[in-house]
Structures are given as structure tokens and as C-alpha cells.
Amino acid sequence: MRQELPAVAGNAGAMLRHEGHGAATVPPSLTVEAHKELGLGSNEAGVLYSAQASAIATTHKLMHLSDLHFGAHDPLVCAAVQRLAHRLRVDVVVVSGDLTQRATRQQFALAHAFVCGLGVDERVVLAGNLDLPLFAWWLRWGRAYQRFASLFGAQLEPQRQVGPFWIVGVNTTRPWRHERGTLSAAQVTRVAEDLRSAPALWCSSASAICLSSY
């Protein structure tokens, strides 16, 4: 992992393209003015970034992990990630699914010990398709999330505000399927409403984050 400034794709205002016409170069002075209006700067590599977002990133840190696959994990890598979390003094950690390889009790225990070992009090953990029992298939009828919930909580679509972060979790798993996540129309509508209801502060100067496990 490496820390980078939040980048803005492309060079905003560098080119204008009109329908039916080729690209027209924008005068440099106009480009600079546009960047100032948008609150954008550029680093040494010439990549645009938001100075406001950069300031937030230096004072608040979110660590996003996914597909831990305990049961097929590398202990050395896990230990290195824990050291990194402690060194960065992460404010919130988000784990977006597939904590385990086969959803066994032992694998969940290992995953829970790892997440706790990150030393981060604020945690948002989502279940992935591999976190539903495969061999204990009978649990899928009414108890599909029992092992996950016993350690990580029964809320499958958690929402959390931590500092400047507005986090919206989405459950893409289905008890009757072991692979391929999906979103229902109702979930899409709900997420859109949740993001619209985010306080103005999060919409203008911080980060609204929607997370799911495929």
C-alpha cells in the first residue's frame, strides 16, 4: 500500500469537444481559472487533486480491505497489514466481504482476531458470498449468516459516520447462492436515498462511500 493524493481523472478543462466538431484547445489561462474554481491543484507528476480532499486525507484515514479469505491466507501478509494499520493510526477500517474461504467457525475466529488486531475501534464489516456456509448447506435455510453475525454483528447493511466519512454498506449475498453477488432494485433505490440524505458536509467536503462485496 502507498499513500497518494486523491486524483481527479483527466486534465479538467484542458480540452473542449463539441458535438460534430474536433477537440478545441482551451487557453492555458482559462484552464488555470477553471482549476481554481474547482479547487483543484496538481502535484509534481502533474496529476490533478482536490486540495480540500487532500487535507482531509492527511488528518483522517480509512483502511479498506476485501477478500481476506481466511483459511487460505498468508500469516506474514496479515501481520504486515496489522503493522501498517497501527503505523498509519487508521480511524476506521472497512472490510467488504469474503472474510473466510469456507465459512467455518475456525476461519471466522481467525478473521475476527485479525480485524481486532488492526487496533482500530471503528469497524464496518460486510459479509461476502464465501461467508455463507458451503459444506454446512443446511444452515442456509434461516441461519445463513449465523456464524458471521456471532462475531461481526447481525447488521448486514451497516451505515456509519466516522469523522469525514459517510459509509453505506450493501449486502450483495443471497443465501441460496454461493457465488455472484447481486443488487435488487429496492437496494439501489435505498442506497441512492441514503446518499442523498447524507449531511451537506459530506457531500461538499468529505467522502461518501458505498461498499459491497461482489
Steps between C-alpha positions, in 0.01 A plus 500: 500500500613854442350834587398713206320825455138457384526529124252649257476307174617690196611858465183696571452784255802412288288413196149582386317271260189625321249266343586456136833682538853410596673586824575864562788600725403719793733794569732423795372799693143369478613154606674640809190704585280191467727301728492778760121511481483125558751516785747282314877500514765280343783303654855462370385236251242738357207299637206710611371462853259670734691700759201476735479123465875476548482695825231264627702195395799613705297531820251213461586156370274220378645156430301290251562124494323233300519128423704400803420130436606368839565132453716580197679799649867590543581574866798718403283723283239524776763606753635762260152649448449520876831681542404741224165578664675578829765713330244702303272542802195413294168654611267241347547167327254361247504134398279435199435130502653155458666495838518120480567231244228256606309675781615261774499602865879481513539723195263759644694493828825565310339783303362659816836479677667663200252787480525564875879490468491798264452716810213701350193559715273607214431203273251437221493136389286356220432136419606358164371201309777279644387593852186290453541130588586273208545160660249566782240569233207442736586826677399691189136451591446769763850505649721595206661794681510348849876442514580839351256681731630331815830688462432798275139591582163431347482825300567391142475848347670723757521875474754702690624857523860518617662842485469619140397155370138407426498122447206309350524121490305287251441126531539332161492143633199268473459193726405277207812589298866438573643729233417807294365785709196696391315821583124532497318806368387571856861502621608738225214735591583478870869576445417798278272636771761440770765688302259784427421528870867534593567830681615782273844488663563152361376591154716810467823445689542137597438149379174310447590134454280217379643150552391152407647156437463351156 
